């Protein structure tokens, strides 16, 4: 047994090396030291906004590696603006002057890869569990370069660190309100867990303790404190923390009126204000004391307001800080970083974009987005399964009502065209209106994840459409097959195939049109108000109520052959409305299904019908409804073309909306 110990040691060593390789090679190492500075930073609203007063006015400061920093100040002091500027997440409505650098390098899009940003309000997807969400975010953030085993090990470790092991299989949220979901504190911890996946050098947290009880707030602060031990710098805006919680922070950044009131530890801040004539009462909360000193001009005569002596205004506090020894210390740190940048010793190679290192694959990201959308659809019966049951019920009703009406007679012609209209309209209006809520509901989460550079607009849109396609096919085929056999439509394979294909295309085009209106307008109510008039165009030009395509085509051929304008007597619609049929997929679908049912029918019974108005064969039926059997290929080409046109317009509108939101968001 003398060799057992060396073998065990070697095995343990190999395990450690493998784990280290997994962490180092695939995760771009643990966060190396990174110093962030801002020098003479001024942030002003853009010229197109009403106010031109600076939100941040000529401020400077530093974030040292591995520190937990509290950002405090009264409402409107510029806390969120400062964090957004440092994280490179300011919108185009803000213009900046001054410098912001990381290890001497000016900040840029690489900040999305080396920093995390936790918002005050959690936007998390519903219908998936904590474990599934972390798996998805690990694949989106880390790409294919990190092996699945390493990702699973990371997720297990993060679940342990954040205390989420017990709720790993709990749904984050549930739109139907049934079953257990995460609490507010658990959602906050999940937001932290997601950011831990990419091992950020900087973590910006916008009031993460808001709405939490004291115990949950302390847990979050302890979690942030543990991150700093791994080299992550955490900047956290916080509002009135408890006394013990305040002292957990390594330093404070106090803002008031867009200017710096103080940068240093909480004890140094109290001593600094004491020198300004503001003394905190015994037992008074330090955070409340600091915020009150920065809020308004303070008259400290009398007790009970947190002060014991003196009168001072926030402007004088900022001026006194600028002339203080603490401010000169910050200036020295900033000068050192700028000097390093000037002589080229900033180590900028360490700030390469991690996105390029991870080698994200476009289709890999698309797959994982589809995976999430599919899970959400599967677990929300209101989205899919209820609609399937609804469609089956409607199909049974339609099929049974027409079960004895379809026959080769004049009465059967009317019944057949009635069934065709119901098939087309059923696959048009319900899917189109259902799609109106598709993107407004998911837009806030999409906007935030898009801003975090997790995926592109085409990836999000295409994955959403592809994820719902199987359910669309299932709904349409179930509806058509039930109606087709209950109503005893034409018993030929060609007739069945053409009817099913046209119906599937109609439903997909309808969904594409609904997505277009959904992305074009900000709310469902607005989109619906514009969609209703559009529906009338679809119905009027469906070919059932008025002759359009065949007469228009005949008139055009006649005018070309005779070199004369079309005859007014043959016009079925005014000339200025002739464009409407080309946007109506109902007309092309009705014609295709009518051709499938009537083409090749040689004889139709004419008993009890005046011979002059009797339709003797299928060709006459098609002509009666302005259809032609030679248009079948054209009908399918137009339906496919409209499908891609409406989806392209919807994607462009979604990209325009998200870029517009980025520009106007504060």
ABEGO torsion letter per residue (X at the ends): XAAAAAAAAAAAAAAAAAAAAAAAAAAGEBBBBBBBBBBGBBBBBBAABABABBABBGBBEBBBBGBBBBBBEBBGAGAAAAAAAAAGABBAABBBBEBBBBGGBBBBAAAAAABBBBBABBBBBBGBBAAAAAAAAAAAAAEAABBAAAAAAAAAAAAAAAGAAAAAABBABBAAGBEBBBBAAAAAAAAAAAAAAAGBABBBBBGAABGBBAAAAAAAAAAAAAAAAAGBBBBBBBBGBBAAAAAABABBBBBBGGBBABBEBAAAAAAAAAAAGBBBBBGBBAAAAAAAAAABBBBABEBGAGBABEBBBAAAAAAAAAABAAAAAAAAAAAAAAAAAAAGAAGAAAABBAAAAAGBBAAAAAAAAAAAAAAAAAABAAAAAAAAAAAAAAAAAAAAAAAAABBBBAAAAAAAAAAAAAAAAAAAAAAAAAAAAAAAAAAAAAAAAAAAGABBAAAAAAAAAAAAAAAAAAAAAAAAAAAAAAAGBBBBAAAAAAAAAAAAAAAAAAAAAAAAAAAABABAAAAAAAAAAAAAAAAAAAGAABBAAAAAAAAAAAAAAAGBBBBAAABABBAAAAAAAAABAAAAAAAAAAAAAABGBABBBABGBBAAABBABAAAAAAAAGBBAAAAAAAAAAAAAAAAAAAAAAAAAAAAAAAAAAAABX
